[in-house]
Amino acid sequence: MPLFTIAVPLLIIILIFVYYYRKGYKEIKELRNLAFQKEQALNYSEAAKIWEELGEIKEAARIRKIITDQSKVKVDQTVVHGDQVTKTEIKDSVVSKSNIGSGGDDKLTKIKELKELHDAGAIDDAEFKQMKKEILGK
């Protein structure tokens, strides 16, 4: 009988320990899933807090690095020397922003202006021919 009186309370204590251990494991698993969900939702600050609460310092550091990388300012610098202009920009400025092709001036005047641009080297032969077609409506 004395063995029974010791074994039953010991068994009860072991069962209680296993119950709380499993309950804690489930809570930790749920918190990990929540941290991943916050990360997928791009709520990085909340995800980092959850990882810190779980004691997962490496995961929290990984999230903080993402936050830092996103807050960096990225600057693309293009240095333009002199009057560096591409042919596309010239074409856009001549065709799109002028009255070429509209009924504002007569076609002969527009073609003369276009020829002056061609002679000055602002546009090449192909662009000249294309714009001339636009003026003439071909």
TIVO-2410 file (N, C-alpha, C; in nm, 3 decimals):
# residues 138
REC num residu      c1      c2      c3 atome chaine
REC   1      M   0.079  -0.119   0.000     N      A
REC   1      M   0.000   0.000   0.000    CA      A
REC   1      M   0.084   0.127   0.000     C      A
REC   2      P   0.198   0.134   0.065     N      A
REC   2      P   0.276   0.256   0.065    CA      A
REC   2      P   0.327   0.292  -0.075     C      A
REC   3      L   0.353   0.191  -0.159     N      A
REC   3      L   0.398   0.221  -0.295    CA      A
REC   3      L   0.287   0.290  -0.374     C      A
REC   4      F   0.164   0.245  -0.353     N      A
REC   4      F   0.050   0.303  -0.420    CA      A
REC   4      F   0.029   0.448  -0.378     C      A
REC   5      T   0.048   0.479  -0.255     N      A
REC   5      T   0.028   0.615  -0.205    CA      A
REC   5      T   0.134   0.710  -0.258     C      A
REC   6      I   0.249   0.660  -0.294     N      A
REC   6      I   0.355   0.745  -0.350    CA      A
REC   6      I   0.341   0.753  -0.502     C      A
REC   7      A   0.305   0.642  -0.567     N      A
REC   7      A   0.301   0.636  -0.713    CA      A
REC   7      A   0.188   0.720  -0.771     C      A
REC   8      V   0.073   0.721  -0.709     N      A
REC   8      V  -0.042   0.795  -0.763    CA      A
REC   8      V  -0.016   0.946  -0.762     C      A
REC   9      P   0.025   1.004  -0.650     N      A
REC   9      P   0.054   1.149  -0.655    CA      A
REC   9      P   0.168   1.183  -0.753     C      A
REC  10      L   0.267   1.095  -0.762     N      A
REC  10      L   0.377   1.118  -0.856    CA      A
REC  10      L   0.327   1.114  -1.000     C      A
REC  11      L   0.240   1.021  -1.031     N      A
REC  11      L   0.181   1.012  -1.164    CA      A
REC  11      L   0.096   1.135  -1.195     C      A
REC  12      I   0.022   1.183  -1.099     N      A
REC  12      I  -0.060   1.303  -1.117    CA      A
REC  12      I   0.030   1.424  -1.145     C      A
REC  13      I   0.138   1.435  -1.073     N      A
REC  13      I   0.231   1.546  -1.094    CA      A
REC  13      I   0.292   1.539  -1.234     C      A
REC  14      I   0.328   1.420  -1.280     N      A
REC  14      I   0.386   1.402  -1.414    CA      A
REC  14      I   0.283   1.439  -1.521     C      A
REC  15      L   0.159   1.399  -1.502     N      A
REC  15      L   0.053   1.431  -1.598    CA      A
REC  15      L   0.028   1.582  -1.604     C      A
REC  16      I   0.029   1.647  -1.491     N      A
REC  16      I   0.011   1.792  -1.488    CA      A
REC  16      I   0.127   1.861  -1.560     C      A
REC  17      F   0.248   1.814  -1.536     N      A
REC  17      F   0.365   1.871  -1.603    CA      A
REC  17      F   0.354   1.854  -1.754     C      A
REC  18      V   0.317   1.736  -1.802     N      A
REC  18      V   0.303   1.710  -1.945    CA      A
REC  18      V   0.195   1.799  -2.005     C      A
REC  19      Y   0.084   1.816  -1.934     N      A
REC  19      Y  -0.025   1.900  -1.983    CA      A
REC  19      Y   0.022   2.043  -2.004     C      A
REC  20      Y   0.086   2.100  -1.903     N      A
REC  20      Y   0.132   2.239  -1.915    CA      A
REC  20      Y   0.246   2.253  -2.016     C      A
REC  21      Y   0.329   2.152  -2.027     N      A
REC  21      Y   0.436   2.155  -2.126    CA      A
REC  21      Y   0.378   2.159  -2.268     C      A
REC  22      R   0.280   2.072  -2.293     N      A
REC  22      R   0.216   2.071  -2.425    CA      A
REC  22      R   0.141   2.201  -2.452     C      A
REC  23      K   0.075   2.254  -2.350     N      A
REC  23      K   0.002   2.380  -2.366    CA      A
REC  23      K   0.100   2.492  -2.402     C      A
REC  24      G   0.213   2.497  -2.335     N      A
REC  24      G   0.315   2.598  -2.365    CA      A
REC  24      G   0.372   2.581  -2.504     C      A
REC  25      Y   0.391   2.457  -2.545     N      A
REC  25      Y   0.443   2.429  -2.679    CA      A
REC  25      Y   0.345   2.478  -2.785     C      A
REC  26      K   0.215   2.455  -2.763     N      A
REC  26      K   0.113   2.501  -2.858    CA      A
REC  26      K   0.112   2.654  -2.866     C      A
REC  27      E   0.125   2.720  -2.752     N      A
REC  27      E   0.127   2.867  -2.752    CA      A
REC  27      E   0.249   2.920  -2.827     C      A
REC  28      I   0.363   2.857  -2.807     N      A
REC  28      I   0.485   2.899  -2.878    CA      A
REC  28      I   0.468   2.878  -3.028     C      A
REC  29      K   0.411   2.765  -3.065     N      A
REC  29      K   0.388   2.736  -3.207    CA      A
REC  29      K   0.292   2.839  -3.268     C      A
REC  30      E   0.187   2.875  -3.195     N      A
REC  30      E   0.092   2.975  -3.243    CA      A
REC  30      E   0.159   3.112  -3.258     C      A
REC  31      L   0.245   3.147  -3.163     N      A
REC  31      L   0.316   3.275  -3.171    CA      A
REC  31      L   0.413   3.278  -3.289     C      A
REC  32      R   0.480   3.166  -3.316     N      A
REC  32      R   0.569   3.158  -3.432    CA      A
REC  32      R   0.490   3.178  -3.561     C      A
REC  33      N   0.374   3.110  -3.571     N      A
REC  33      N   0.289   3.126  -3.688    CA      A
REC  33      N   0.242   3.271  -3.703     C      A
REC  34      L   0.209   3.333  -3.591     N      A
REC  34      L   0.165   3.472  -3.595    CA      A
REC  34      L   0.278   3.563  -3.642     C      A
REC  35      A   0.400   3.535  -3.598     N      A
REC  35      A   0.515   3.615  -3.642    CA      A
REC  35      A   0.534   3.602  -3.792     C      A
REC  36      F   0.522   3.481  -3.845     N      A
REC  36      F   0.534   3.461  -3.990    CA      A
REC  36      F   0.422   3.533  -4.065     C      A
REC  37      Q   0.300   3.530  -4.010     N      A
REC  37      Q   0.188   3.599  -4.073    CA      A
REC  37      Q   0.212   3.750  -4.076     C      A
REC  38      K   0.261   3.805  -3.966     N      A
REC  38      K   0.290   3.949  -3.961    CA      A
REC  38      K   0.397   3.986  -4.064     C      A
REC  39      E   0.496   3.898  -4.079     N      A
REC  39      E   0.602   3.922  -4.176    CA      A
REC  39      E   0.547   3.919  -4.319     C      A
REC  40      Q   0.459   3.823  -4.348     N      A
REC  40      Q   0.400   3.816  -4.480    CA      A
REC  40      Q   0.311   3.936  -4.508     C      A
REC  41      A   0.251   3.991  -4.405     N      A
REC  41      A   0.167   4.110  -4.419    CA      A
REC  41      A   0.250   4.238  -4.418     C      A
REC  42      L   0.383   4.223  -4.418     N      A
REC  42      L   0.478   4.335  -4.417    CA      A
REC  42      L   0.467   4.421  -4.292     C      A
REC  43      N   0.417   4.363  -4.184     N      A
REC  43      N   0.412   4.431  -4.056    CA      A
REC  43      N   0.535   4.386  -3.976     C      A
REC  44      Y   0.650   4.436  -4.020     N      A
REC  44      Y   0.777   4.388  -3.968    CA      A
REC  44      Y   0.801   4.424  -3.821     C      A
REC  45      S   0.754   4.539  -3.778     N      A
REC  45      S   0.780   4.578  -3.640    CA      A
REC  45      S   0.708   4.484  -3.543     C      A
REC  46      E   0.584   4.447  -3.574     N      A
REC  46      E   0.511   4.352  -3.488    CA      A
REC  46      E   0.577   4.214  -3.491     C      A
REC  47      A   0.621   4.173  -3.610     N      A
REC  47      A   0.687   4.042  -3.622    CA      A
REC  47      A   0.814   4.040  -3.537     C      A
REC  48      A   0.892   4.148  -3.540     N      A
REC  48      A   1.015   4.154  -3.461    CA      A
REC  48      A   0.984   4.147  -3.311     C      A
REC  49      K   0.877   4.213  -3.268     N      A
REC  49      K   0.840   4.208  -3.125    CA      A
REC  49      K   0.806   4.064  -3.083     C      A
REC  50      I   0.731   3.994  -3.168     N      A
REC  50      I   0.693   3.856  -3.136    CA      A
REC  50      I   0.816   3.767  -3.128     C      A
REC  51      W   0.908   3.782  -3.224     N      A
REC  51      W   1.031   3.701  -3.221    CA      A
REC  51      W   1.111   3.730  -3.095     C      A
REC  52      E   1.115   3.855  -3.053     N      A
REC  52      E   1.188   3.889  -2.929    CA      A
REC  52      E   1.121   3.827  -2.807     C      A
REC  53      E   0.987   3.829  -2.804     N      A
REC  53      E   0.915   3.766  -2.692    CA      A
REC  53      E   0.944   3.616  -2.685     C      A
REC  54      L   0.960   3.554  -2.801     N      A
REC  54      L   0.989   3.411  -2.804    CA      A
REC  54      L   1.135   3.380  -2.775     C      A
REC  55      G   1.218   3.484  -2.769     N      A
REC  55      G   1.360   3.464  -2.744    CA      A
REC  55      G   1.437   3.426  -2.870     C      A
REC  56      E   1.375   3.443  -2.985     N      A
REC  56      E   1.439   3.414  -3.113    CA      A
REC  56      E   1.511   3.539  -3.163     C      A
REC  57      I   1.626   3.565  -3.108     N      A
REC  57      I   1.701   3.687  -3.136    CA      A
REC  57      I   1.747   3.693  -3.281     C      A
REC  58      K   1.787   3.581  -3.338     N      A
REC  58      K   1.834   3.581  -3.477    CA      A
REC  58      K   1.720   3.616  -3.572     C      A
REC  59      E   1.601   3.565  -3.545     N      A
REC  59      E   1.485   3.598  -3.630    CA      A
REC  59      E   1.449   3.746  -3.615     C      A
REC  60      A   1.454   3.796  -3.492     N      A
REC  60      A   1.425   3.938  -3.470    CA      A
REC  60      A   1.528   4.026  -3.541     C      A
REC  61      A   1.653   3.985  -3.539     N      A
REC  61      A   1.759   4.061  -3.608    CA      A
REC  61      A   1.738   4.059  -3.758     C      A
REC  62      R   1.695   3.944  -3.811     N      A
REC  62      R   1.669   3.934  -3.955    CA      A
REC  62      R   1.558   4.031  -3.996     C      A
REC  63      I   1.453   4.040  -3.915     N      A
REC  63      I   1.341   4.131  -3.945    CA      A
REC  63      I   1.387   4.276  -3.934     C      A
REC  64      R   1.466   4.306  -3.832     N      A
REC  64      R   1.515   4.445  -3.815    CA      A
REC  64      R   1.604   4.485  -3.933     C      A
REC  65      K   1.679   4.390  -3.989     N      A
REC  65      K   1.761   4.419  -4.107    CA      A
REC  65      K   1.672   4.452  -4.226     C      A
REC  66      I   1.561   4.381  -4.242     N      A
REC  66      I   1.467   4.411  -4.350    CA      A
REC  66      I   1.413   4.553  -4.333     C      A
REC  67      I   1.378   4.588  -4.210     N      A
REC  67      I   1.326   4.723  -4.182    CA      A
REC  67      I   1.431   4.828  -4.218     C      A
REC  68      T   1.555   4.803  -4.179     N      A
REC  68      T   1.664   4.898  -4.207    CA      A
REC  68      T   1.688   4.910  -4.357     C      A
REC  69      D   1.688   4.798  -4.428     N      A
REC  69      D   1.710   4.801  -4.573    CA      A
REC  69      D   1.600   4.879  -4.644     C      A
REC  70      Q   1.478   4.867  -4.597     N      A
REC  70      Q   1.367   4.938  -4.660    CA      A
REC  70      Q   1.369   5.087  -4.634     C      A
REC  71      S   1.430   5.127  -4.524     N      A
REC  71      S   1.430   5.269  -4.490    CA      A
REC  71      S   1.547   5.345  -4.553     C      A
REC  72      K   1.637   5.271  -4.617     N      A
REC  72      K   1.750   5.337  -4.684    CA      A
REC  72      K   1.701   5.412  -4.807     C      A
REC  73      V   1.760   5.527  -4.830     N      A
REC  73      V   1.727   5.607  -4.947    CA      A
REC  73      V   1.818   5.563  -5.061     C      A
REC  74      K   1.756   5.527  -5.172     N      A
REC  74      K   1.833   5.484  -5.288    CA      A
REC  74      K   1.830   5.596  -5.390     C      A
REC  75      V   1.948   5.643  -5.428     N      A
REC  75      V   1.959   5.756  -5.519    CA      A
REC  75      V   2.031   5.710  -5.645     C      A
REC  76      D   1.972   5.741  -5.758     N      A
REC  76      D   2.036   5.713  -5.887    CA      A
REC  76      D   2.079   5.847  -5.943     C      A
REC  77      Q   2.209   5.864  -5.958     N      A
REC  77      Q   2.261   5.991  -6.007    CA      A
REC  77      Q   2.314   5.975  -6.148     C      A
REC  78      T   2.266   6.060  -6.237     N      A
REC  78      T   2.317   6.064  -6.373    CA      A
REC  78      T   2.373   6.203  -6.394     C      A
REC  79      V   2.499   6.208  -6.427     N      A
REC  79      V   2.564   6.337  -6.449    CA      A
REC  79      V   2.552   6.368  -6.598     C      A
REC  80      V   2.497   6.484  -6.628     N      A
REC  80      V   2.481   6.528  -6.767    CA      A
REC  80      V   2.585   6.635  -6.792     C      A
REC  81      H   2.666   6.613  -6.893     N      A
REC  81      H   2.770   6.709  -6.928    CA      A
REC  81      H   2.724   6.792  -7.047     C      A
REC  82      G   2.727   6.921  -7.032     N      A
REC  82      G   2.691   7.010  -7.143    CA      A
REC  82      G   2.547   6.994  -7.184     C      A
REC  83      D   2.526   6.990  -7.314     N      A
REC  83      D   2.390   6.981  -7.366    CA      A
REC  83      D   2.360   6.840  -7.417     C      A
REC  84      Q   2.387   6.742  -7.334     N      A
REC  84      Q   2.365   6.602  -7.369    CA      A
REC  84      Q   2.215   6.575  -7.378     C      A
REC  85      V   2.169   6.549  -7.500     N      A
REC  85      V   2.028   6.521  -7.523    CA      A
REC  85      V   2.019   6.404  -7.619     C      A
REC  86      T   1.928   6.313  -7.593     N      A
REC  86      T   1.915   6.197  -7.682    CA      A
REC  86      T   1.821   6.231  -7.796     C      A
REC  87      K   1.831   6.154  -7.904     N      A
REC  87      K   1.745   6.176  -8.020    CA      A
REC  87      K   1.598   6.157  -7.983     C      A
REC  88      T   1.570   6.064  -7.893     N      A
REC  88      T   1.432   6.041  -7.852    CA      A
REC  88      T   1.374   6.165  -7.786     C      A
REC  89      E   1.454   6.230  -7.700     N      A
REC  89      E   1.407   6.351  -7.635    CA      A
REC  89      E   1.382   6.461  -7.736     C      A
REC  90      I   1.468   6.471  -7.838     N      A
REC  90      I   1.447   6.572  -7.941    CA      A
REC  90      I   1.320   6.541  -8.018     C      A
REC  91      K   1.300   6.415  -8.053     N      A
REC  91      K   1.182   6.377  -8.128    CA      A
REC  91      K   1.056   6.405  -8.047     C      A
REC  92      D   1.059   6.370  -7.918     N      A
REC  92      D   0.944   6.397  -7.833    CA      A
REC  92      D   0.916   6.546  -7.825     C      A
REC  93      S   1.021   6.625  -7.812     N      A
REC  93      S   0.998   6.768  -7.799    CA      A
REC  93      S   0.949   6.830  -7.928     C      A
REC  94      V   0.991   6.777  -8.042     N      A
REC  94      V   0.951   6.835  -8.169    CA      A
REC  94      V   0.812   6.788  -8.209     C      A
REC  95      V   0.788   6.658  -8.203     N      A
REC  95      V   0.662   6.604  -8.253    CA      A
REC  95      V   0.549   6.621  -8.152     C      A
REC  96      S   0.571   6.577  -8.030     N      A
REC  96      S   0.463   6.572  -7.933    CA      A
REC  96      S   0.423   6.709  -7.880     C      A
REC  97      K   0.517   6.798  -7.867     N      A
REC  97      K   0.489   6.924  -7.800    CA      A
REC  97      K   0.476   7.041  -7.897     C      A
REC  98      S   0.477   7.014  -8.024     N      A
REC  98      S   0.460   7.122  -8.121    CA      A
REC  98      S   0.325   7.107  -8.189     C      A
REC  99      N   0.299   7.193  -8.281     N      A
REC  99      N   0.172   7.189  -8.353    CA      A
REC  99      N   0.181   7.104  -8.479     C      A
REC 100      I   0.286   7.027  -8.495     N      A
REC 100      I   0.303   6.946  -8.615    CA      A
REC 100      I   0.187   6.848  -8.624     C      A
REC 101      G   0.125   6.844  -8.740     N      A
REC 101      G   0.015   6.753  -8.762    CA      A
REC 101      G  -0.120   6.814  -8.730     C      A
REC 102      S  -0.124   6.926  -8.663     N      A
REC 102      S  -0.252   6.991  -8.636    CA      A
REC 102      S  -0.278   7.094  -8.744     C      A
REC 103      G  -0.391   7.153  -8.739     N      A
REC 103      G  -0.429   7.249  -8.844    CA      A
REC 103      G  -0.386   7.390  -8.814     C      A
REC 104      G  -0.295   7.411  -8.717     N      A
REC 104      G  -0.255   7.547  -8.676    CA      A
REC 104      G  -0.186   7.626  -8.786     C      A
REC 105      D  -0.078   7.578  -8.840     N      A
REC 105      D  -0.004   7.647  -8.945    CA      A
REC 105      D  -0.018   7.569  -9.074     C      A
REC 106      D   0.022   7.630  -9.182     N      A
REC 106      D   0.017   7.555  -9.306    CA      A
REC 106      D   0.131   7.454  -9.311     C      A
REC 107      K   0.113   7.350  -9.388     N      A
REC 107      K   0.209   7.239  -9.392    CA      A
REC 107      K   0.346   7.282  -9.444     C      A
REC 108      L   0.349   7.375  -9.538     N      A
REC 108      L   0.476   7.420  -9.596    CA      A
REC 108      L   0.564   7.484  -9.489     C      A
REC 109      T   0.507   7.568  -9.404     N      A
REC 109      T   0.583   7.633  -9.297    CA      A
REC 109      T   0.639   7.530  -9.200     C      A
REC 110      K   0.558   7.430  -9.169     N      A
REC 110      K   0.602   7.326  -9.075    CA      A
REC 110      K   0.717   7.245  -9.135     C      A
REC 111      I   0.707   7.214  -9.263     N      A
REC 111      I   0.814   7.138  -9.327    CA      A
REC 111      I   0.942   7.220  -9.333     C      A
REC 112      K   0.930   7.351  -9.356     N      A
REC 112      K   1.050   7.439  -9.357    CA      A
REC 112      K   1.115   7.440  -9.219     C      A
REC 113      E   1.036   7.448  -9.115     N      A
REC 113      E   1.091   7.446  -8.978    CA      A
REC 113      E   1.159   7.312  -8.950     C      A
REC 114      L   1.096   7.206  -8.997     N      A
REC 114      L   1.152   7.073  -8.978    CA      A
REC 114      L   1.285   7.058  -9.052     C      A
REC 115      K   1.292   7.116  -9.173     N      A
REC 115      K   1.415   7.112  -9.253    CA      A
REC 115      K   1.527   7.188  -9.182     C      A
REC 116      E   1.492   7.300  -9.118     N      A
REC 116      E   1.592   7.376  -9.043    CA      A
REC 116      E   1.649   7.292  -8.929     C      A
REC 117      L   1.563   7.219  -8.860     N      A
REC 117      L   1.609   7.131  -8.752    CA      A
REC 117      L   1.700   7.022  -8.808     C      A
REC 118      H   1.665   6.969  -8.923     N      A
REC 118      H   1.745   6.865  -8.987    CA      A
REC 118      H   1.882   6.921  -9.028     C      A
REC 119      D   1.882   7.039  -9.088     N      A
REC 119      D   2.007   7.101  -9.131    CA      A
REC 119      D   2.096   7.136  -9.012     C      A
REC 120      A   2.035   7.169  -8.899     N      A
REC 120      A   2.111   7.204  -8.780    CA      A
REC 120      A   2.166   7.079  -8.710     C      A
REC 121      G   2.120   6.962  -8.752     N      A
REC 121      G   2.170   6.838  -8.692    CA      A
REC 121      G   2.092   6.796  -8.569     C      A
REC 122      A   1.981   6.861  -8.540     N      A
REC 122      A   1.901   6.826  -8.423    CA      A
REC 122      A   1.826   6.695  -8.443     C      A
REC 123      I   1.796   6.662  -8.570     N      A
REC 123      I   1.730   6.535  -8.600    CA      A
REC 123      I   1.802   6.469  -8.716     C      A
REC 124      D   1.795   6.337  -8.723     N      A
REC 124      D   1.863   6.267  -8.834    CA      A
REC 124      D   1.766   6.245  -8.950     C      A
REC 125      D   1.812   6.179  -9.054     N      A
REC 125      D   1.734   6.161  -9.176    CA      A
REC 125      D   1.605   6.082  -9.150     C      A
REC 126      A   1.616   5.975  -9.073     N      A
REC 126      A   1.500   5.892  -9.046    CA      A
REC 126      A   1.392   5.969  -8.970     C      A
REC 127      E   1.435   6.046  -8.870     N      A
REC 127      E   1.339   6.125  -8.794    CA      A
REC 127      E   1.277   6.233  -8.883     C      A
REC 128      F   1.358   6.295  -8.968     N      A
REC 128      F   1.308   6.397  -9.060    CA      A
REC 128      F   1.199   6.339  -9.149     C      A
REC 129      K   1.225   6.221  -9.208     N      A
REC 129      K   1.128   6.158  -9.297    CA      A
REC 129      K   1.000   6.122  -9.223     C      A
REC 130      Q   1.014   6.069  -9.101     N      A
REC 130      Q   0.897   6.030  -9.023    CA      A
REC 130      Q   0.811   6.152  -8.988     C      A
REC 131      M   0.874   6.259  -8.943     N      A
REC 131      M   0.800   6.380  -8.906    CA      A
REC 131      M   0.736   6.445  -9.028     C      A
REC 132      K   0.805   6.438  -9.140     N      A
REC 132      K   0.750   6.494  -9.264    CA      A
REC 132      K   0.623   6.417  -9.303     C      A
REC 133      K   0.626   6.283  -9.287     N      A
REC 133      K   0.507   6.204  -9.315    CA      A
REC 133      K   0.391   6.244  -9.223     C      A
REC 134      E   0.424   6.267  -9.095     N      A
REC 134      E   0.320   6.309  -9.000    CA      A
REC 134      E   0.259   6.442  -9.041     C      A
REC 135      I   0.341   6.535  -9.084     N      A
REC 135      I   0.291   6.667  -9.125    CA      A
REC 135      I   0.199   6.651  -9.248     C      A
REC 136      L   0.244   6.572  -9.343     N      A
REC 136      L   0.166   6.555  -9.465    CA      A
REC 136      L   0.046   6.462  -9.447     C      A
REC 137      G   0.042   6.395  -9.333     N      A
REC 137      G  -0.072   6.308  -9.303    CA      A
REC 137      G  -0.068   6.176  -9.378     C      A
REC 138      K   0.050   6.128  -9.407     N      A
REC 138      K   0.063   6.000  -9.481    CA      A
REC 138      K   0.079   5.885  -9.386     C      A
***
